[in-house]
Amino acid sequence: MGFLIDERHKKLIGERIKKARHSKGLTQSEAANLIGAKPNAWGMWEKGERSPRLYGEQGICGIAKGLCVTTSYLLGESDVENDGINNTGFLSGETIHTKSGSVVEQSSELISIHSSLLDNHGVQNFTFLSVVDDSMAPELCMNDTVLLDFKISSFHRVDIYAIFDEGSIWFRWIRKEVGGQYRLYANDRLHSSDQLLSKVELDNIQILGRVAWVGRWIKNR
């Protein structure tokens, strides 16, 4: 899914992708292989017929990394192709495919994280998501960025999990109770009710992953 841009911007992005590819001495097929994309999709990007999505390996961020240019350059926000920063080892969030066949893409302004940080905390499959309400405050507040470890897609201990339900993502605590039931709850008890679930009911919930990291902008005072 592409992000919303006008036709003129599509052409600009396409021209810059093509120029960066030529600078690397690659054919369209070779460039597409770098990010696991199809050559015909790459061709449509260069012609400005379609726009790649922003995040992910086959998005603008992944293309920029593969062609050794900045994301800002491909988006037309800067004329500097390479800022001289070594981006080796930085990874972008992945796309999650839910049990129901839905696709969840990275939804945060945070683009990448260094692989060494992930290794230090045992995270292998991840994406960045934005928090859309304060139901889990103070742990998670509106507009926070969370790093979701989606290798853990079932309950394994008391923790905050991302749950996919009817097209929406909810962040909730899940805790095992005495007697074998599971409690799903938010911090805001005024506007959210606890749910007691059996093991079968819990298994039917689409848990996307556990929250492994939280980032927050501090407002100016």
C-alpha positions as CSV (number, residue, x, y, z in Angstrom):
1,M,0.0,0.0,0.0
2,G,1.5,3.4,-1.0
3,F,1.3,6.5,1.0
4,L,-0.7,9.4,-0.4
5,I,1.2,11.7,-2.7
6,D,0.4,13.7,-5.8
7,E,1.4,12.7,-9.3
8,R,4.2,15.3,-9.5
9,H,5.7,13.9,-6.3
10,K,5.4,10.3,-7.7
11,K,7.4,11.4,-10.8
12,L,10.1,13.1,-8.6
13,I,10.5,10.0,-6.4
14,G,10.6,7.8,-9.5
15,E,13.3,10.0,-11.1
16,R,15.4,9.9,-8.0
17,I,15.1,6.1,-7.6
18,K,16.2,5.7,-11.3
19,K,19.1,8.1,-10.8
20,A,20.3,6.3,-7.7
21,R,20.0,3.0,-9.4
22,H,22.1,4.2,-12.3
23,S,24.7,5.6,-9.9
24,K,25.1,2.0,-8.5
25,G,25.3,0.6,-12.0
26,L,22.4,-1.7,-11.5
27,T,19.7,-3.0,-13.8
28,Q,16.1,-2.7,-12.6
29,S,16.1,-6.5,-12.0
30,E,19.3,-6.3,-9.9
31,A,18.0,-3.4,-7.9
32,A,14.6,-5.1,-7.3
33,N,16.5,-8.2,-6.1
34,L,18.3,-6.1,-3.4
35,I,15.0,-5.5,-1.6
36,G,13.1,-8.6,-2.7
37,A,10.7,-6.7,-5.0
38,K,9.4,-7.6,-8.4
39,P,11.2,-6.0,-11.4
40,N,7.9,-4.8,-12.9
41,A,7.0,-3.1,-9.6
42,W,10.4,-1.3,-9.6
43,G,9.7,-0.2,-13.2
44,M,6.4,1.3,-12.2
45,W,8.1,3.2,-9.3
46,E,10.7,4.7,-11.6
47,K,8.0,5.8,-14.1
48,G,6.0,7.4,-11.3
49,E,3.0,5.1,-12.1
50,R,2.9,3.9,-8.5
51,S,4.6,4.9,-5.3
52,P,6.3,2.5,-2.9
53,R,5.1,2.5,0.7
54,L,7.2,4.5,3.1
55,Y,8.3,1.8,5.6
56,G,9.6,-1.8,5.3
57,E,12.2,-3.6,3.2
58,Q,10.3,-2.8,0.0
59,G,9.4,0.7,0.9
60,I,11.2,4.0,0.5
61,C,13.4,3.3,3.5
62,G,14.4,-0.1,2.2
63,I,15.1,1.3,-1.3
64,A,17.2,4.1,0.1
65,K,19.2,1.6,2.1
66,G,19.7,-0.7,-0.9
67,L,20.9,2.1,-3.1
68,C,23.0,3.8,-0.4
69,V,21.1,7.1,-0.5
70,T,19.1,8.9,2.2
71,T,15.3,8.5,2.5
72,S,15.1,12.3,2.4
73,Y,16.8,12.4,-1.0
74,L,14.3,9.9,-2.5
75,L,11.4,11.8,-1.1
76,G,12.6,15.1,-2.6
77,E,13.1,16.6,0.9
78,S,16.9,17.0,0.3
79,D,19.2,17.2,-2.7
80,V,22.0,15.5,-0.7
81,E,22.1,11.9,-1.9
82,N,24.3,10.5,1.0
83,D,24.8,12.3,4.3
84,G,28.0,10.3,5.0
85,I,26.4,8.5,7.9
86,N,27.1,4.7,8.0
87,N,23.7,3.1,8.1
88,T,25.0,-0.4,8.1
89,G,23.2,-2.6,10.6
90,F,20.1,-0.4,10.9
91,L,16.9,-2.3,10.3
92,S,13.4,-1.1,9.4
93,G,10.3,-2.7,10.9
94,E,8.7,-5.6,9.1
95,T,5.1,-6.1,7.9
96,I,2.9,-8.4,10.1
97,H,0.5,-10.8,8.4
98,T,-2.4,-11.6,10.8
99,K,-4.2,-14.9,11.2
100,S,-7.2,-13.4,9.4
101,G,-5.1,-12.4,6.4
102,S,-4.9,-8.7,7.2
103,V,-1.6,-6.8,6.8
104,V,-0.3,-4.6,9.5
105,E,2.5,-2.2,8.4
106,Q,4.8,0.0,10.5
107,S,2.8,3.0,11.7
108,S,5.4,5.3,13.3
109,E,7.7,8.1,12.3
110,L,10.6,6.1,13.8
111,I,12.1,4.4,10.8
112,S,14.9,2.1,12.0
113,I,16.9,0.7,14.9
114,H,20.4,-0.9,15.0
115,S,20.5,-4.6,14.9
116,S,22.9,-4.8,17.9
117,L,20.2,-3.3,20.2
118,L,17.8,-6.0,19.0
119,D,20.3,-8.7,19.5
120,N,21.1,-7.5,23.1
121,H,17.4,-7.9,24.0
122,G,16.7,-11.1,22.0
123,V,14.4,-9.4,19.5
124,Q,14.3,-11.0,16.0
125,N,11.1,-9.9,14.3
126,F,9.7,-6.5,15.0
127,T,7.8,-3.5,13.8
128,F,7.1,0.0,15.1
129,L,3.6,1.0,16.0
130,S,2.0,4.3,17.3
131,V,-0.2,4.4,20.4
132,V,-3.5,6.0,19.6
133,D,-5.0,6.6,23.1
134,D,-4.2,6.8,26.8
135,S,-5.9,3.6,27.9
136,M,-2.6,2.1,28.9
137,A,-1.1,5.3,30.5
138,P,1.3,5.8,32.2
139,E,3.2,2.8,30.6
140,L,1.9,3.7,27.1
141,C,0.6,7.2,26.2
142,M,-1.0,8.6,23.1
143,N,1.5,9.2,20.3
144,D,4.2,7.0,22.0
145,T,6.1,4.7,19.7
146,V,6.4,1.0,20.6
147,L,8.7,-1.6,19.3
148,L,6.6,-4.7,18.9
149,D,8.3,-8.1,19.1
150,F,6.0,-10.2,17.0
151,K,8.0,-13.4,17.3
152,I,6.1,-13.7,20.7
153,S,2.5,-13.9,19.4
154,S,1.0,-15.8,22.3
155,F,0.8,-15.3,26.0
156,H,4.1,-16.3,27.8
157,R,4.0,-14.1,31.0
158,V,2.4,-11.0,32.4
159,D,3.1,-8.3,29.8
160,I,1.7,-5.7,27.5
161,Y,0.6,-7.2,24.2
162,A,-0.7,-5.7,20.9
163,I,-4.1,-7.3,20.0
164,F,-5.6,-7.1,16.5
165,D,-9.4,-7.0,16.5
166,E,-11.7,-5.9,13.6
167,G,-9.0,-3.8,11.9
168,S,-7.9,-2.0,15.1
169,I,-4.8,-2.5,17.3
170,W,-5.3,-2.5,21.1
171,F,-2.6,-2.6,23.7
172,R,-3.5,-4.5,26.8
173,W,-2.0,-6.3,29.8
174,I,-2.6,-10.1,29.8
175,R,-2.2,-12.0,33.1
176,K,-2.8,-15.6,34.1
177,E,-5.1,-16.0,37.1
178,V,-5.4,-18.7,39.7
179,G,-7.7,-21.4,38.3
180,G,-6.3,-21.2,34.7
181,Q,-8.2,-18.2,33.3
182,Y,-6.6,-15.2,31.8
183,R,-7.3,-11.5,32.5
184,L,-7.1,-9.0,29.7
185,Y,-7.1,-5.4,31.0
186,A,-6.2,-1.8,30.4
187,N,-4.8,0.7,33.0
188,D,-7.9,3.0,32.5
189,R,-10.5,1.0,34.4
190,L,-13.0,3.8,34.1
191,H,-13.4,3.4,30.4
192,S,-12.3,-0.2,29.9
193,S,-13.6,-3.3,31.5
194,D,-11.5,-6.3,32.4
195,Q,-12.1,-9.5,30.4
196,L,-11.7,-13.0,31.9
197,L,-10.9,-15.5,29.2
198,S,-10.5,-19.3,29.0
199,K,-7.4,-20.8,27.4
200,V,-9.5,-21.5,24.3
201,E,-10.9,-17.9,24.2
202,L,-7.4,-16.5,24.6
203,D,-6.1,-18.7,21.7
204,N,-8.8,-17.3,19.5
205,I,-7.5,-13.7,20.0
206,Q,-5.1,-12.4,17.5
207,I,-2.0,-11.4,19.6
208,L,0.4,-9.6,17.2
209,G,3.3,-9.5,19.7
210,R,4.5,-8.1,23.0
211,V,5.7,-4.5,23.6
212,A,9.5,-4.7,23.9
213,W,10.4,-1.0,23.9
214,V,8.6,2.4,24.3
215,G,9.7,5.8,23.0
216,R,8.1,9.1,23.9
217,W,8.7,12.7,22.8
218,I,8.9,15.1,25.8
219,K,6.7,18.2,25.2
220,N,8.2,21.6,25.6
221,R,7.3,23.2,28.9
